[in-house]
Amino acid sequence: SVAMAEASSFSKVMKLKCIDLGFTLPTGACQKDRAYYVMNMTEFGSSGLFISCFIYDGGESDQGSMCYPPLTIDDLATIFTPEDIDTLPKNDKALCGFNFLPYVVHERLMARFGSVISTTYDIEWPESAYVSHKAKGVDYSLIEKSTYELAKIPVFTPKTFY
């Protein structure tokens, strides 16, 4: 899961590889034969942008550091990815938020509107919507089949290194 990957990153340096998709910065923003490591990420303003600096290692005579202009973390993910991305565990569906919006609905909204952005859903469900408060004459069989108790999310604490 993502939480496990984040927890393990507190214990070790995460080696990144250049994927340089060219979506955010022009192609050539990094070199594919170098290993990269995050050196620093400094928030730039209050709109989710970060100035990110990396140490790179391309071999004996190709070492140094570089910084990028303010980008979102999602934009950085179009430039770098963990070197071992294919071996990291997949997200655990039982730990991933409130899964009441089916992917097919999301895909239809994306096709119709081009993007779907929401920070909150202010939904108030009547008591009769919950299986624990069954109303007479209402069929709850579909809810009972698709409802399960979410797993407990482990709590990790960062480690301090001196």
Secondary structure, 3 states (H helix, E strand, C coil): CHHHHHHHHHHCCCCEEECCCCCCCCCCCCCCCCEEEEEEEEEECCCCEEEEEEEEECCCCCEEEEECCCECHHHHCCCEEECCHHHCCCCCHHHCCCCCCCHHHHHHHHHHHCCCCCCCCCCCCCHHHCHHHCCCCCCCHHHHHHCCCCCCCCCCCCCCCC
